[in-house]
Amino acid sequence: FGQTTNHGGSAMIETQEQAAERRSTEGRGSNETPNDFMEAFGFETTEVGGAAGMNEATLGAYREMAGAAFALGRQDILYALLILSVSHPCWFSEDRRSAYSAIALLGESSFLGNGSGTQEMQEALRPHLTKLLPRILRACHDPNKQTREQMKSLYNGLTGGGAEARQAITQHLLSTIDTLIDNDANKLWRARVGACGALAEIIVGRDWQSLGGGGPVLDDDLDVKGYVPAGVRLLRLWRATIRSLDDVRGAVRDSAETLGRGVRALTIRLCDPMASEKSSGTKRAREEMLSLERDASAAAATALRYLVRHGLNQNCAEATGLCLSTLVEVVGIVRPTILEPILPDLLRSLLLAMSGLEPNALNYLQLRTTDQEGLERARLQLSQSGPLASAVNKLLEMLPKVAVSTQQAVVPELDTALRMSAGFATRAAVADSVASLCSTCPAAFEFPGASSGNPSVRLLRALYYASERERGPAAKDKMVHAVGVLAAVCPASSVRSLALRACDRYARSTGNNEDPTSRKSSAATIRAITLRASQHFSGGKRGDIFGTRILPVAYIGRKDADKKIASIWEEVWEEGKGSAIDVGEGENFGSRLEEMILPYLVTECIGALRDVSWARRVSGANALQDLSDLNVLAPIPRSTAMSQISTLEKKRAQSRAKASSSALYQCLEVLTKPRIWTGKADVMEAAT
């Protein structure tokens, strides 16, 4: 009974040993009867007089009054409560008032003294309000209508109603809140319903000082003895609300929704230093404003930490939604200095929530709709225009103003959010965040080392692999763009390694491993790095990989059967025409890019001809055909009037001869094999 999903098991179940220890602590024996058990919770089970035939609903109010009198140890108070609870006009006539007044029923030696009116009873019961108010308020929100109406009459008669009732609650606010929070975990579901309703009523409009004051609470230990600060009380309210939202009884959950709205409004009010000024419309003194700002800072630090670490990790969807809604509102009103200590964790949590809180129906439609690209764009627009996106944008705008250490702490959290993401909305948001931070906070990505221990390198690789596996084109384009922007601020060796890996991946994604998505992702990654971080291609042990590896792959990629992929490689090749190419040892011959990197082009074409994939062989043969049409493989033109050939001309001729002979030999080797396959004629045309 009372099983929950929020606290690693049940908060209500106890073992036999724990039950025996509890009874011993409470001074109760092991042979208690059911009546004794009910009395411990403030319910009188003994039937008195003519009440034997009355049902439970009729006796609800009476049991609450009897329980209150039992808790105070003053049985005569029960009669005063009964008198205060009546509302029928027949009891207020002169005859009935004198015959059934408190003095007539209790005698002159009772706790009322010589007074017999309502005012005297209120004054006499005022010292007992600390224990009476929680019980009466809880009963005023009982799920039974008759009990509620009767106890509300008692509440108005006891406190005077209206402003007097509010003042009475204010005088006993802390003890009342603490008692009701304890009742929120009661084993009786009616008590839990009443506690939630009572808490929602009395926390309206309270400030930090009325809840106990004090500084921020930054730990999870809420079992405080003695003085209880406002931060602990606020977190207890949140914990009670989350537990009730996941209660086994529907009535408790309904009442908890009301409490959740009240706690949310209270938290937002406590975190806003201008809330009291907005509500009253009066200008505050400077000292008072400083005090309000300190209280708001303490409330924000307390609430933000709890909501980020615990509120967004609930299994109950209603509790998670409530915490997220509160978190977004608080982020919008607090100051950057308050958010800075938890900014990395907060940013990661908000990014993960962008996919985690999407309706499941959208995923269902995404898999079954014919226009998947259109639905994906609509989902991205929804996620980027909601309150979560607004909170994320505020945090990103805040990052350039915080310390560099905080900026660097954000990078591992972005990597974690990307790897833990449950949907493309989070991955797209992470990619946008990375692109934004690279332009506003480039120092955040400066870490020592170029291995996987470097957070920037890990994030770069994670973005590449995520873009390779992403199905939707919109999210894929965002991640590819982020790869290019991030590559500009990452170590050059890691960028070169990633570029070479993408080239190898493109070559392997043909034939039996045919994967157009992977080929397109590799080509797009190379294009993004070429456009934004081409300066990282030079240097290292392999020299300038732009001319020796990337451009040769791009030259063959221009012949890809997929026109979209071919157009991407065409952009890479055109970008290479306007770049300074350094292929390492030796001279660069000619003025055309094809001749400058001719040995590497032919080597890549030969590798394509040797591939088991027919498509790769055709692409390599077509690339050789283009080189032949450009006369790059032909002997160099020489005037007959020249008697001597310069050393440079000799080397140029030797380079062409070596390249053409190697290409021709490989074409003939492919043609001599007896197997006939689609595209072999292209190899024949390239050889001739």
Secondary structure, DSSP 8 states (H G I E B T S, - for coil): ----SSSSS-SS---HHHHHHHHHHTT--TT--HHHHHHHTT------GGGGG--HHHHHHHHHHHHHHHHHT-TTHHHHHHHHH---GGGGSHHHHHHSSHHHHH-TTSTTTT--SHHHHHHHHGGGHHHHHHHHHHHHT-SSHHHHHHHHHHHHHHH-SHHHHHHHHHHTHHHHHHHHHHHTT-SSHHHHHHHHHHHHHHTTT--TTTTT--S---SS-----SS--HHHHHHHHHHHHHHHHT-SSHHHHHHHHHHHHHHHHHHHHHH-TTHHHHHH-----HHHHHHHHHHHHHHHHHHHHHHHHTGGG-S-HHHHHHHHHHHHHHHHHS-HHHHGGGHHHHHHHHHHHHHHTS-HHHHHHHHH-S-HHHHHHHHHHHHHSSHHHHHHHHHHHHGGGS-HHHHHHHHHHHHHHHHH-SSHHHHHHHHHHHHHHHHH-GGGG--S-SSTTSHHHHHHHHHHHHHHH--SHHHHHHHHHHHHHHHTTS-HHHHHHHHHHHHHHHHHSSGGG--HHHHHHHHHHHHHHHHHHGGGGS-STT--HIIIIIHHHHHHHTT-SSHHHHHHHHHHHHHHHTS----SSS---SSSHHHHTHHHHHHHHHHHHTSS-HHHHHHHHHHHHHHHHTTSSS-----TT--S--HHHHHHHHHHHHHHHHHHHHHHHHHHS----TTHHHHHHHH-
